Amino acid sequence: MPGFYPDPSICAVGEDYYLCNSTFAYFPGLSLMHSKDLVHWEQIGNVLDRHSQLPLEGADHSQGLFAPTIRFHDGIYYVICTNVTHGGNFIVTAESPEGPWSEPHYLEDADGIDPSLFFDDDGKCYYIGTHENPDGVKYNGDWYIYISEVDLNEWKLVGEKHNVWNGALKGCIWPEGPHIYKENGYYYIMHAEGGTGPEHSVMICRSRDILGPYVGNPKNPILTHRHLGADYPIKYVGHGDLIETPRGEWFMTMLAVRPLERFTTMGRETFLAKVIWEEDWPVVNPGVGMLTPEVAIDLPEWIPSEDPSSYTSRTSGKTCVPGSSREYDFSKMNELGDEFLMLRNYPSDMYKLDGEGLKLKAGRDDIKAVASPSFIAIRQQHHYFTSSAVFDSSSLAAGECAGLVLIQNNLYNLRAEVCDGVLRAVICKDGIDEILGETPASGEVEVSIEVAGLIAKVFLGDKQVGEAKVSDLSTEVAGGFVGCCVGVYASACGKDSSTYVNFKKFSYKH
C-alpha cells in the first residue's frame, strides 16, 4: 500500500482480510483496510474516529499512536495499541470491523509499547509487548519482550510479567513489534529488531511453552535489506505480521520505504511477501530472500469498486482505494471520506460541508504549531503527482492565509498560500520559512503543487511561482516516523477569527 501506512498488522476472518496501520498524531486514528485477495484494498474506516477515543493534545507529529495489532476471536474484533502521549496501552473492540469501536480500555499495568494479543487453544489470552530492560538499560534501545496473561473482562494483566526475549542478535537494539503465533506445536515470537531505519529486520524465535525458554532461528534475520546497500530501491524492511489464507498459503505484511536518490518522503509503507515453512521455521520469499516487485498469490482477483458488496461500492465512493488518483468536488459532498486526515483534536467548528464547498475556518494555530491547525489532507502516495485546490480567497481578512500544503511535519513543509492578496510559495525548514516566489492573487484561485521526483513546483493557475527540493521534506532531513501528506489549510496566524474559507475542489493526480 503506497504512502504513509506504517507498522501493518493483519488478520483473517474467513476469506476477508483486515489491515490496520499506525497514524501517530493524525486524526482519525488507525486506518482500517479490507481486502479479499491481499492485493487490492479499500479503506472501510478508522478504528478511532471519535475524539473521546483518541486524546492527542500536545502530541508531536511522531508521537500519539504507535504500532497497533488487529485480531479476531469468538466473534469480536480487537485492536490493541499504544498512545505514547496520553494513556499508554489500550484495547478497543467491535462486533464489525466497520465499527462502531468501543472506547479505549487502558491496561494501566502494561508498560512499554507495541502490544499484541494471542488467543491460545485453552481459552487464555496473552499480552505481548516490549519495554525497557528491567535489570537496567545499558544502552539506547536495550529493551525486552515480555508476556503476561490478560483478563479481557477486567482489562488488566494477570500474574507475573515474563521477560522472555531481548533480541536475536547479541547487543541488539529495539526488539519491538512482537507477535505470537502457534504452529506445529511451537509458539513463535516474530519481532522487529535494529530500529526502524537502515538496520531494520524481522527476527523469529520459538518454544514449546508460551513462557519459554525461546530459541532463535539460526538463520535470523528471516528478512532484512540492511545488507543490500544504500541505493537499493526498497529499504528499512521490518515489523512483520503473518497471515494464513483459507487455502493454507502463508504471507507476511511488513513495512519498508521506497527512497528516491536516498531520500524518503512518503514514509514507511506496507509491503507483502510470500512465506513457506521449512523445518518448522518460516522462510520469506523462498529462493529470493528479500522483497520483490511482484508476489504470486493463489486467490481470485478482487476489485472493490466492482464488487457491489464492498464498502467502496456501498458508499458510492465515500472512500477510495489506496494509490488511486482522486478528485473531490466538495460542493457535492456531505461528509469527508475515511482517507482524510486532520491533526490532533481539532475543534468541532473547524470545517463544514454545506453544499457550496468545504468551509474551513481560519484557526488561531498555524501549520507550524504543535496544536490543531485548520488542516485537512490525504497521504502522498507517489513520487510523481500533482495536487490542486480551488478556493475563494476573498473571505480572508488582513493577515489571514489559506492554501495548499505538502507537509512532512510542522517544522518541514511546502506551502502555496494566499495572504493579503498575494500567493506565495513557502518552504519551511526546521521551522524557518523561506519565500520562494510571490504573485498577486485575489478572488477564486486555483493553486497547485506539482511533484516530479525530488523537485516540487508551486503554481497559481498555469503560472509557476516557486520551486523547492522535496528532499527537504524527507525523513532523512526532517526525522520522525511519518510520511508526507498533502491538503488544504487556513489560518488566522495567532488571532481569533470567524473567517471561513470556501474550498470548492481538491485533487490528487498521478
N, C-alpha and C positions, 0 to 999 in steps of 0.2 A: 504494500500500500504506500503510494508515494506521499511525501510530505511528513510533517511533524506528527508521527504516530509511534512514539517510543514505548519500550517496556511491554511488549504484547503478551497477553495471556489469553488462552483459548480453551473452550470446552465444547464437547459434542453432546447433542441431545437428539437421538435418532439420526436422521440424515441432515440435521441442521447444525451449523457451526456458529459460535458466537465468540467475538474477539473484543477485548477491552484494552484501552491504552491509557497511559499517563497524560495528564493535562496541566499539571503544575499550578500556576496562578490564574489560569484561564477558567472562565465560567461560561456555560455549564461544564461540569466535571466528568471525566472518564467517558470518552466516546465509546459507543457500543455498536459494533458491526455485526451483520448477519450474512451468511453465505451457505450455499448448498454444494459448492464444488471447490472451495478453498482458494479460488482464483478471483472470481467476481464477487464483490462485496457491496452491500448497501448499508448506510447508516440508519439504524432504527431508533436511535435516541441517544441520550446521555444518562448515565446512571444517577448522577447528582444534578438535578435540574431545578432544585429549589434552594433559595439562599439559606433556609433553615438547616439544610443538609451539609452545607459547604461554607464555613466561615473562612474567609481569605484576607481579612483586613491586615494590611501591613506586609503581606507576603511578597517577597521578591519574585521576579519573573520565573526563577528556577526553584522556588520553594512551593508551598502548597501541597499538591497531590503527587506523591511518588508512585512507585510501581504497584498496580493492582493485580489481583488474581481473581478470575471468574471460575466458578464451579457450579455443578448442578447435582442435587441429591434429593431423592424422595419427593419429587415434585416442586422443589424450591430452588431458585437461583440464588447464589451467594456471590457477593463481591466483597473482598477484604482488601484494605488499602491503608496507606499512611498519609495523614495530613500533618506534615512536619512543622507547620506553622501553628496550628490550633488543634489540640486534642489527641494527636498521636494515632495509634492503630485502631481501626474500627471495621465493623461488618455492616453491610446493608443487604436486605433480602427482597425478593419479589416472586410472585407466582407466575409472572410472564416476563420475558426479557424486555419487552416494550414498556414495562412498568405498570403502575407506579412502584417505585422502590421505597423502602422504609426509611425512616430517619436513622441516622448512624447509631449503632450500638458500640460504644467505645470500650475497648479492652484495657482498662486502666493499669493492669499489671503486666501488660505486654510491651516491653521496651523495644527500642530499635526500629528497623524499617523493613520494607519488602516482605510483608507477611503472605503466607499461603495457607490453604486448608487442605487436609487429606481425610477422606472418609474411609475408614478401614472396614474389612468384612465383618468384624464383630460388633459393628454399630458405633464404635467410638470415633470421635472426630479429633484430629490433631492439628495444632497450630505449629507452623514452622516459620522462623524468621531469622534475622541476623542482628547482632548487637555487638557492642564493644567487648573486647576480651575481658571476661570477668576477673581474670587474675592481674589485670592492669594492662593498659595499652602501651606497647613497647615502641610502636612506630605508627605513623599515619596510615590508616587502613587495616590495622590489626584488629579484626573482628572475628566473631564466632557465630556459626549457625547453631540455633538451638530449637528444641522440640518440646512441646508441652501438650497434654490433653486439654481440650477446650470444651466448656459447657455452653451449648448453644441455646439453652433455656435461660441461664443466668448471665450469659455473655461475659464469661470470665475464664481465665486459665485455671486448670485444676492440677494440684500437686506440684511436683518439682519441675523446674526448667532444666532440661538435659542439654548441656553443651556437647554436641555430637561431632562437630566437624569445623575445622578452621582453615579449610582450603586444601587443594590437591597438591600444590607446589610449596616447597619449603619457603617460609618467609613471604608468602603471597600477600597481596593487598586486596581488600574489598571482596571477600567471599559473600556474595549477595544474590538476591533474586532466587532463593531456593524453592524448589517444588519437590513433593514426594510422589512417587509412582510405585505401584506394586505389579510385578510381572514374574511369572515362573518361580514363585516362592521367595523372591527377593524384594526388599524395599530399596528403592533408589532415591538418592537425593541428587538432583541436577541443579546446578547453580552457575552463576557468573563469577568471574574472577579477573583481577587485573585492573579494575576500574573501567568506566565506560568511555574509553579512549583507545589509543593505539595498541595497548596491551590487552584489550578485552578478549574474553574467551568463554567457552562453555565447558564445564567440568562435570564429572559424574562419579559417584561412589555408591556402594551397595552394602546391604547387611541382611541377614536372615531375621533380625529383630529390629523393629522400628526404632528402638532407642540405641541401636548399635551393639557392638562397635562396627563402624563403617570402614570399608576398604576401597581405596581409589582405583579407578580403571588404570591399568599400567600404560594405556595408550593416551591418557589425558594430555592435552585438551582434546575433546572429541570434535570441537570446531573452533577455529580461530583464523584470523587473517593477519595476525601480528607479524608473521614471517614473510609476507608477500611484498614488502617494500612500500615506500611512501606514495608511489604513484599508482598502486593497484586501484581499480575503479570502485571497489566495494571494501569498506574498512570498518573498524570498530565493532566487529561482529561479536555478539554475546547476548545474554539474558534470554535464554530459550525456554520454551514450553512445548510439551509433547501432546500429540493427539493421535488417536486411532480411529480410522474410518470404519463404517459397518462392514466393509469388505476385508478388514484385517490389515490394511495398509497403515503405516505409521508416518507421521510428518512432524517437523519441528517448525514452530514460528520463532523468530528471534529479531533483534534489532540490528541495524547496521546503517552506515551512511554512504552516500554517493558524492564524494567531493569532486569539485571541478578545479583542476590545477592546484590540488591540495587544500582547497577552501570549501567548507561545508556550510551552506546557507539554509538548507531545508530541514536540518536537524536529523534526528535518528528516526529511521523509517522501519516499517515492518516487512520482513522477508520470510520466505518459506523454503524448506528443504526436505527431501525425502529421507526416510530413516529405515534401516533394516536392523534386525537383531542377529548378532553372531556371538556365540559363546556367552550368552546372557548379558551382552553389552550392546547398547545402541551404536550403530555406525551411521554417520551422517553423510549423505550423498556418496554412497559407496562407489569406489573406483575413481572418485574425484577429490573428495575430502574438503571441499570448500564450496561456497555459494556459486551458483551458476545462473546465467540469464534466464534459463527456462527449466521447468520441473515437469516431469511426466506424471500425470495424475489420472488414475483409473476411475474417474467419476463423470457422470453425464454433465456436459456443459450447461450452466445455468446463468441466464442473463436477467437480473432483477427487473429491469424495465419492461421485459417481455413476458413476465410471469404475473398474471392477474392476482395471484395470492401474495405477492411480495409487498413489502411496506412501501417501496417507492411507487409502485403502481396504485396501491390503495389510497395513497395520499396525493395522487396526481402530481408527483414530482416535488412534494414538500421537501424532501431530502434528495440527495444525489449520490451517484456512485463516485467514490474517491478516484481522483485522477482525471475527471471529465472537465471539459470546458463548461462554463455556465454563464448565463445572462439573467439578471434579475430586473424585472420591472416592478419596482416597489409599489407603484400605484395599483397593481393588480394582486397584491399580497395582503392577507390579513394576519399573518404571523410569519416569523422567521423560521427557516429550516433548521434542522438539528446540527448542520455543519457550521453554523455561525458561532463565533466566539466573542466574548467580552472579557474584560479584565476585572478580577476580584468581585466584590459585592457592590454592583452598581445601583444607584437609586432607582426607584420604581418609575420615576418620570423621565428617565434618560432618553427614551425613544417612544414613538407611537407610529403605527401604520393606520392611516386614516382615509385611504382611497386616493390621496393625492401623491403619496410617496412615503418615504421613511423620514419622519420628522425627528431629527437628532438634536437634543438640547446642547447648547454651548455650556458645558460644565465648567466649574471652577478649576478643576485639575487639568493640567495639560498632559500631553502624551508622555512627557519625561518624568512624571511624578509616579512614585510607588503608591498609587492610590487607585481611584476608579474613574479614569477619564471616559468621556463620551466617545466610545470606540466600538465598532462592530466589524469583524473581519472573518476571513477564511484562511486556510493554510495555503502557503506556497507549495506547489506540488511538481513544478517543472523548472528546469534550468533556463528555458526559453518560454516566455509568456508575456502577455500584455494585460494589464488591469486598468479599467477606466471607471470613472464616476461622473455622472451628470447631476449637478445640484444648483440651486438658486442661491447665489451669494449676496443678494440684495438685502436679506434679513440681518446680515452681520452688522453689529454696532462697531464703533471705533475700538480698535484693539482686540477684537474677537477674530478668530480664524476657523477655517474649516477646509477639509480636503481629503486627500488620499494619502495613505501611509504604508510603506513596506517596513515592517518592524521585526527586529531580532529580539530586542528588549528595550526598556525605557531609555537606556543610555546610547543605544545604537539603532538608528532608524533613518529612513529616507522619506521626506515628505514633499508632496505637491499641494501647497496650501494657499488659500486666498485670505489676505489680511489687508484691510484698509485700501481696497481697490487694486491690489497688486497680487498676481500669482507669483510665488517664489518657490524655487526648488531648493530644499534644505537637506543637507546631510548632517546628522548628529553622530558624533564620535566621542565616546566617553563623556557624554552629557554636554558636549560643547557643539553648538550649532555653527555650521558654515553655509552661507548662502551661495549657491552655485549659479543662480541666474534669476532674473525677475522680468516680468512683463505686465502691463496693465490688464486688469480683468474686472468685469462687472456683470451684474445680472446673472442669467443662466450660463453656466460654464461647463465644459467637458474637460476634465483633467485625466491624464494617463501616465502610468509608469510602465515603460517597456524594458523588459529584462532580456538580454541576449548574452547568456553565459555569465561572465563576470563584469559586464557593463550594463548600467541602468540609465535610461534616458527619461526625462520628465517632459511632458507635452501639455500645452494648452491648445486644444483642438489639434491642428496639424503643425503647430509651431513648437519646435524644440526650445525648451527654456533652460535646461541644465543636464549635466551628465555626471554620473558618480561611479565609483568602483564598488561592485557588490561584495567584493572581498572584505570591505569594511563592516559588512553586516554578518560575517561568518562566525561560526563557533570558535574558530581559531583566533579571531581577533576579539570578539565580544565575550567569549566564555559562556558558561551556562549549559543547561540541558534541553533547551527548547529549539525550535526552528522558526524561520521567518513566517509571518502571516501578513496578509495584505487586506486593507479595508478602509473604511471611512471613519472620520472623527470630526468633532467640533469642540472648540474650547473658548472660554471667556478669559483665559490666561490669568487666573488668580482672582477673578472677580465673581460675584454672584450675578447671574443673568437669567432672564426669562426668554432669551432668544432660542428659537428652534430653526434649524437649517433643513430645508426640504431636499433630500437626496431622492431623485426620481429613478435613476438607473445605476446599476453597478454590474461590472462584468469581469470575467477572468477567462482568457482565451489562450490556448497554447497551440 
